Amino acid sequence: MISLAVGLAEKQLLDGTASPTTINHFLKLATVREQREQEKLRLETKLLEARTEQIGSQAKSEAMYKEAIEAFRQYSGHGTSEEDYDD
């Protein structure tokens, strides 16, 4: 759908029949400001993806620490936390 619209706009630009709105739209896309805004959006997306990955990694680390602490408790003879609650 988008490619059809872009194709039509390109045809209109080449034919000289494009509306001023269409011309302004494509001129705006070519500006340095627009390119910087697009780059900013790409970088913000990467940052959000990295933060999401970090949160997932942190959750995995916390789970591993809990498992390790529980294993140390069992090895030291203190039993499991479930056994502690049965008393």
DSSP file (Angstrom, degrees, kcal/mol; ACC not computed):
  #  RESIDUE AA STRUCTURE BP1 BP2  ACC     N-H-->O    O-->H-N    N-H-->O    O-->H-N    TCO  KAPPA ALPHA  PHI   PSI    X-CA   Y-CA   Z-CA
    1    1 A M     >        0   0    0      0, 0.0     4,-1.9     0, 0.0     5,-0.1   0.000 360.0 360.0 360.0 -48.1    0.0    0.0    0.0
    2    2 A I  H  >  +     0   0    0      1,-0.2     4,-2.7     2,-0.2     5,-0.2   0.917 360.0  53.0 -65.0 -42.7    2.8    2.4    1.0
    3    3 A S  H  > S+     0   0    0      1,-0.2     4,-2.4     2,-0.2    -1,-0.2   0.858 107.4  52.9 -63.3 -33.0    4.9    1.5   -2.0
    4    4 A L  H  > S+     0   0    0      2,-0.2     4,-2.5     1,-0.2    -1,-0.2   0.922 110.3  47.4 -65.5 -42.8    1.9    2.2   -4.3
    5    5 A A  H  X S+     0   0    0     -4,-1.9     4,-2.5     2,-0.2    -2,-0.2   0.910 113.6  47.1 -64.8 -42.3    1.4    5.7   -2.7
    6    6 A V  H  X S+     0   0    0     -4,-2.7     4,-2.6     2,-0.2    -1,-0.2   0.908 111.8  51.4 -66.0 -40.7    5.1    6.4   -3.1
    7    7 A G  H  X S+     0   0    0     -4,-2.4     4,-2.4    -5,-0.2    -2,-0.2   0.911 110.9  47.7 -61.1 -43.4    5.1    5.2   -6.6
    8    8 A L  H  X S+     0   0    0     -4,-2.5     4,-2.7     2,-0.2    -2,-0.2   0.917 111.8  49.9 -64.4 -43.2    2.1    7.4   -7.5
    9    9 A A  H  X S+     0   0    0     -4,-2.5     4,-2.6     1,-0.2    -2,-0.2   0.912 110.4  50.5 -61.6 -41.8    3.8   10.4   -5.8
   10   10 A E  H  X S+     0   0    0     -4,-2.6     4,-2.4     2,-0.2    -2,-0.2   0.923 110.7  48.9 -61.9 -43.8    7.0    9.7   -7.8
   11   11 A K  H  X S+     0   0    0     -4,-2.4     4,-2.5     1,-0.2     6,-0.2   0.921 112.1  48.7 -61.3 -44.1    5.0    9.6  -11.0
   12   12 A Q  H  X>S+     0   0    0     -4,-2.7     5,-1.9     1,-0.2     4,-1.4   0.889 110.7  50.8 -64.6 -39.0    3.2   12.8  -10.2
   13   13 A L  H  <5S+     0   0    0     -4,-2.6    -1,-0.2     4,-0.2    -2,-0.2   0.916 113.1  45.5 -64.0 -42.0    6.5   14.5   -9.4
   14   14 A L  H  <5S+     0   0    0     -4,-2.4    -2,-0.2     1,-0.2    -1,-0.2   0.872 115.1  47.3 -68.6 -36.8    8.0   13.4  -12.7
   15   15 A D  H  <5S-     0   0    0     -4,-2.5    -1,-0.2    -5,-0.2    -2,-0.2   0.680 109.8-121.7 -76.7 -17.8    4.9   14.4  -14.6
   16   16 A G  T  <5S+     0   0    0     -4,-1.4    -3,-0.2    -5,-0.2    -4,-0.1   0.662  85.8 109.1  82.8  16.6    4.8   17.8  -12.9
   17   17 A T      < +     0   0    0     -5,-1.9    -4,-0.2    -6,-0.2    -5,-0.1   0.307  40.2 125.7-106.8   7.9    1.3   17.1  -11.6
   18   18 A A        -     0   0    0     -6,-1.1    -9,-0.0    -7,-0.1    -8,-0.0  -0.401  62.4-117.0 -70.2 141.9    2.1   16.7   -7.9
   19   19 A S     >  -     0   0    0      1,-0.1     4,-2.4    -2,-0.1     5,-0.2  -0.339  25.0-110.1 -71.8 158.6    0.3   18.8   -5.4
   20   20 A P  H  > S+     0   0    0      0, 0.0     4,-2.8     0, 0.0     5,-0.2   0.853 120.0  57.2 -57.4 -34.2    2.1   21.4   -3.3
   21   21 A T  H  > S+     0   0    0      2,-0.2     4,-2.2     1,-0.2     5,-0.1   0.920 107.6  46.4 -62.9 -44.1    1.5   19.2   -0.3
   22   22 A T  H  > S+     0   0    0      2,-0.2     4,-2.0     1,-0.2     5,-0.2   0.920 113.3  49.1 -64.0 -44.4    3.2   16.2   -1.9
   23   23 A I  H  X S+     0   0    0     -4,-2.4     4,-2.2     1,-0.2    -2,-0.2   0.937 112.1  48.0 -61.3 -46.7    6.1   18.3   -3.0
   24   24 A N  H  X S+     0   0    0     -4,-2.8     4,-2.5     1,-0.2    -1,-0.2   0.877 107.8  56.8 -62.0 -37.8    6.5   19.8    0.5
   25   25 A H  H  X S+     0   0    0     -4,-2.2     4,-1.7     1,-0.2    -1,-0.2   0.947 111.8  40.5 -59.3 -49.3    6.3   16.3    2.0
   26   26 A F  H  X S+     0   0    0     -4,-2.0     4,-0.9     1,-0.2    -1,-0.2   0.827 113.1  54.2 -73.6 -30.7    9.2   15.0    0.0
   27   27 A L  H >< S+     0   0    0     -4,-2.2     3,-0.6    -5,-0.2     4,-0.3   0.906 107.6  51.6 -65.5 -39.9   11.2   18.2    0.4
   28   28 A K  H >< S+     0   0    0     -4,-2.5     3,-1.6     1,-0.2     6,-0.4   0.895 104.1  57.0 -62.7 -39.8   10.8   17.9    4.2
   29   29 A L  H 3< S+     0   0    0     -4,-1.7    -1,-0.2     1,-0.3    -2,-0.2   0.780 103.9  55.0 -62.2 -25.4   12.1   14.3    4.1
   30   30 A A  T << S+     0   0    0     -4,-0.9    -1,-0.3    -3,-0.6    -2,-0.2   0.512  85.8 107.5 -87.3  -4.7   15.3   15.6    2.4
   31   31 A T  S <> S-     0   0    0     -3,-1.6     4,-2.0    -4,-0.3     5,-0.1  -0.365  75.4-126.1 -76.5 155.0   16.1   18.2    5.1
   32   32 A V  H  > S+     0   0    0      1,-0.2     4,-2.6     2,-0.2     5,-0.2   0.879 111.0  57.4 -63.0 -39.1   19.0   17.7    7.6
   33   33 A R  H  > S+     0   0    0      1,-0.2     4,-2.5     2,-0.2    -1,-0.2   0.932 106.9  47.1 -59.2 -46.7   16.6   18.2   10.4
   34   34 A E  H  > S+     0   0    0     -6,-0.4     4,-2.5     1,-0.2    -1,-0.2   0.908 111.3  51.4 -62.2 -42.1   14.3   15.4    9.3
   35   35 A Q  H  X S+     0   0    0     -4,-2.0     4,-2.2     1,-0.2    -1,-0.2   0.901 111.1  48.2 -62.6 -40.1   17.4   13.1    8.9
   36   36 A R  H  X S+     0   0    0     -4,-2.6     4,-2.6     2,-0.2    -2,-0.2   0.892 110.3  51.3 -67.1 -39.2   18.5   14.0   12.4
   37   37 A E  H  X S+     0   0    0     -4,-2.5     4,-2.2     2,-0.2    -2,-0.2   0.903 110.8  48.7 -63.7 -40.3   15.0   13.3   13.8
   38   38 A Q  H  X S+     0   0    0     -4,-2.5     4,-2.2     2,-0.2    -2,-0.2   0.906 111.9  48.8 -65.9 -40.8   14.9    9.9   12.1
   39   39 A E  H  X S+     0   0    0     -4,-2.2     4,-2.6     2,-0.2    -2,-0.2   0.898 109.8  52.6 -64.4 -40.5   18.4    9.1   13.5
   40   40 A K  H  X S+     0   0    0     -4,-2.6     4,-2.6     1,-0.2    -2,-0.2   0.916 109.1  49.5 -60.8 -43.8   17.3   10.2   16.9
   41   41 A L  H  X S+     0   0    0     -4,-2.2     4,-2.1     2,-0.2    -1,-0.2   0.901 110.5  50.3 -62.4 -41.2   14.3    7.9   16.7
   42   42 A R  H  X S+     0   0    0     -4,-2.2     4,-2.2     2,-0.2    -2,-0.2   0.925 112.7  46.6 -62.7 -43.4   16.5    5.0   15.6
   43   43 A L  H  X S+     0   0    0     -4,-2.6     4,-2.4     2,-0.2    -2,-0.2   0.887 110.9  51.6 -67.6 -38.8   18.9    5.6   18.5
   44   44 A E  H  X S+     0   0    0     -4,-2.6     4,-2.4     2,-0.2    -1,-0.2   0.886 109.5  51.1 -63.8 -38.0   16.0    5.9   21.0
   45   45 A T  H  X S+     0   0    0     -4,-2.1     4,-2.3     2,-0.2    -2,-0.2   0.922 110.1  48.9 -64.0 -44.2   14.6    2.6   19.8
   46   46 A K  H  X S+     0   0    0     -4,-2.2     4,-2.5     1,-0.2    -2,-0.2   0.902 110.7  51.5 -61.4 -40.7   18.0    0.9   20.2
   47   47 A L  H  X S+     0   0    0     -4,-2.4     4,-2.5     2,-0.2    -2,-0.2   0.919 110.1  48.2 -63.4 -44.1   18.2    2.4   23.8
   48   48 A L  H  X S+     0   0    0     -4,-2.4     4,-2.4     1,-0.2    -1,-0.2   0.891 111.5  50.5 -63.5 -39.2   14.8    1.0   24.7
   49   49 A E  H  X S+     0   0    0     -4,-2.3     4,-2.3     2,-0.2    -2,-0.2   0.909 111.1  48.8 -64.5 -41.2   15.8   -2.4   23.2
   50   50 A A  H  X S+     0   0    0     -4,-2.5     4,-2.4     2,-0.2    -2,-0.2   0.905 111.5  49.3 -65.5 -41.2   19.0   -2.4   25.3
   51   51 A R  H  X S+     0   0    0     -4,-2.5     4,-2.4     2,-0.2    -2,-0.2   0.907 110.7  50.3 -64.1 -41.0   17.1   -1.4   28.4
   52   52 A T  H  X S+     0   0    0     -4,-2.4     4,-2.1     2,-0.2    -2,-0.2   0.918 111.8  47.7 -62.3 -43.8   14.6   -4.2   27.9
   53   53 A E  H  X S+     0   0    0     -4,-2.3     4,-2.5     1,-0.2    -2,-0.2   0.893 110.6  52.3 -63.4 -40.1   17.4   -6.7   27.4
   54   54 A Q  H  X S+     0   0    0     -4,-2.4     4,-2.6     2,-0.2    -2,-0.2   0.897 108.1  50.7 -64.3 -40.7   19.1   -5.4   30.5
   55   55 A I  H  X S+     0   0    0     -4,-2.4     4,-2.2     2,-0.2    -1,-0.2   0.920 111.8  47.5 -63.4 -43.4   15.9   -5.9   32.6
   56   56 A G  H  X S+     0   0    0     -4,-2.1     4,-2.0     2,-0.2    -2,-0.2   0.905 112.8  48.7 -63.6 -41.2   15.5   -9.4   31.3
   57   57 A S  H  X S+     0   0    0     -4,-2.5     4,-2.4     1,-0.2    -2,-0.2   0.891 110.2  51.6 -65.3 -39.9   19.1  -10.2   32.1
   58   58 A Q  H  X S+     0   0    0     -4,-2.6     4,-2.5     2,-0.2    -2,-0.2   0.899 108.4  51.3 -64.5 -40.8   18.8   -8.7   35.5
   59   59 A A  H  X S+     0   0    0     -4,-2.2     4,-2.1     1,-0.2    -1,-0.2   0.902 110.4  49.1 -63.1 -40.8   15.7  -10.9   36.2
   60   60 A K  H  X S+     0   0    0     -4,-2.0     4,-2.3     2,-0.2    -2,-0.2   0.907 110.7  50.6 -64.4 -41.2   17.7  -14.0   35.1
   61   61 A S  H  X S+     0   0    0     -4,-2.4     4,-2.7     2,-0.2    -2,-0.2   0.917 109.1  50.9 -62.9 -43.3   20.6  -13.0   37.4
   62   62 A E  H  X S+     0   0    0     -4,-2.5     4,-2.3     1,-0.2    -1,-0.2   0.908 110.3  49.5 -61.4 -41.4   18.3  -12.5   40.3
   63   63 A A  H  X S+     0   0    0     -4,-2.1     4,-2.2     2,-0.2    -1,-0.2   0.902 110.9  49.8 -64.3 -40.4   16.8  -15.9   39.7
   64   64 A M  H  X S+     0   0    0     -4,-2.3     4,-2.6     2,-0.2    -2,-0.2   0.904 109.9  51.0 -65.3 -40.6   20.2  -17.5   39.5
   65   65 A Y  H  X S+     0   0    0     -4,-2.7     4,-2.7     2,-0.2    -2,-0.2   0.912 109.8  50.1 -62.5 -41.9   21.3  -15.8   42.8
   66   66 A K  H  X S+     0   0    0     -4,-2.3     4,-2.4     1,-0.2    -2,-0.2   0.917 111.7  48.1 -62.3 -43.0   18.2  -17.1   44.5
   67   67 A E  H  X S+     0   0    0     -4,-2.2     4,-2.4     2,-0.2    -2,-0.2   0.909 112.2  49.4 -63.9 -41.2   18.9  -20.6   43.3
   68   68 A A  H  X S+     0   0    0     -4,-2.6     4,-2.5     2,-0.2    -2,-0.2   0.921 111.1  48.7 -65.0 -43.8   22.5  -20.4   44.4
   69   69 A I  H  X S+     0   0    0     -4,-2.7     4,-2.2     1,-0.2    -1,-0.2   0.916 112.0  49.4 -62.2 -42.7   21.6  -19.2   47.8
   70   70 A E  H  X S+     0   0    0     -4,-2.4     4,-2.2     2,-0.2    -1,-0.2   0.897 110.5  50.5 -63.7 -39.9   19.0  -22.0   48.2
   71   71 A A  H  X S+     0   0    0     -4,-2.4     4,-2.7     1,-0.2    -2,-0.2   0.912 109.9  50.3 -64.5 -41.9   21.7  -24.5   47.1
   72   72 A F  H  X S+     0   0    0     -4,-2.5     4,-2.0     1,-0.2     6,-0.2   0.889 108.8  52.8 -62.4 -38.5   24.1  -23.2   49.6
   73   73 A R  H  <>S+     0   0    0     -4,-2.2     5,-2.3     2,-0.2     6,-0.7   0.928 111.6  45.5 -61.9 -44.3   21.5  -23.4   52.3
   74   74 A Q  H ><5S+     0   0    0     -4,-2.2     3,-1.2     4,-0.2     5,-0.3   0.921 113.2  49.3 -66.3 -42.8   20.9  -27.1   51.4
   75   75 A Y  H 3<5S+     0   0    0     -4,-2.7    -1,-0.2     1,-0.3    -2,-0.2   0.815 107.9  54.6 -66.9 -29.6   24.6  -27.9   51.3
   76   76 A S  T 3<5S-     0   0    0     -4,-2.0    -1,-0.3    -5,-0.2    -2,-0.2   0.500 119.9-108.0 -84.3  -2.0   25.2  -26.3   54.6
   77   77 A G  T < 5S+     0   0    0     -3,-1.2    -3,-0.2    -4,-0.4    -2,-0.1   0.579  88.6 116.3  91.2   9.3   22.5  -28.4   56.3
   78   78 A H      < -     0   0    0     -5,-2.3    -4,-0.2     1,-0.2    -5,-0.1   0.533  66.9-141.9 -87.7  -6.2   19.9  -25.7   56.8
   79   79 A G        -     0   0    0     -6,-0.7    -1,-0.2    -5,-0.3     2,-0.2  -0.193  35.3 -43.4  76.7-171.5   17.4  -27.4   54.5
   80   80 A T     >  -     0   0    0      1,-0.1     4,-1.5    -6,-0.1     3,-0.2  -0.491  50.6-112.3 -90.8 163.8   15.1  -25.7   52.0
   81   81 A S  H  > S+     0   0    0      1,-0.2     4,-1.1     2,-0.2    -1,-0.1   0.811 118.3  59.4 -65.1 -28.3   13.1  -22.7   52.7
   82   82 A E  H  > S+     0   0    0      1,-0.2     4,-0.8     2,-0.2     3,-0.3   0.891 103.5  50.9 -66.2 -39.4    9.9  -24.8   52.5
   83   83 A E  H >> S+     0   0    0      1,-0.2     4,-0.6     2,-0.2     3,-0.5   0.853 104.5  58.3 -65.5 -33.8   11.2  -27.0   55.3
   84   84 A D  H >< S+     0   0    0     -4,-1.5     3,-0.5     1,-0.2    -1,-0.2   0.839 105.1  49.9 -64.6 -32.0   11.8  -23.9   57.4
   85   85 A Y  H 3< S+     0   0    0     -4,-1.1    -1,-0.2    -3,-0.3    -2,-0.2   0.685  98.4  67.7 -81.3 -17.3    8.1  -23.0   57.1
   86   86 A D  H <<        0   0    0     -4,-0.8    -1,-0.2    -3,-0.5    -2,-0.2   0.689 360.0 360.0 -76.0 -17.9    6.9  -26.5   58.2
   87   87 A D    <<        0   0    0     -4,-0.6    -1,-0.2    -3,-0.5    -2,-0.1   0.498 360.0 360.0 -66.0 360.0    8.2  -26.1   61.8
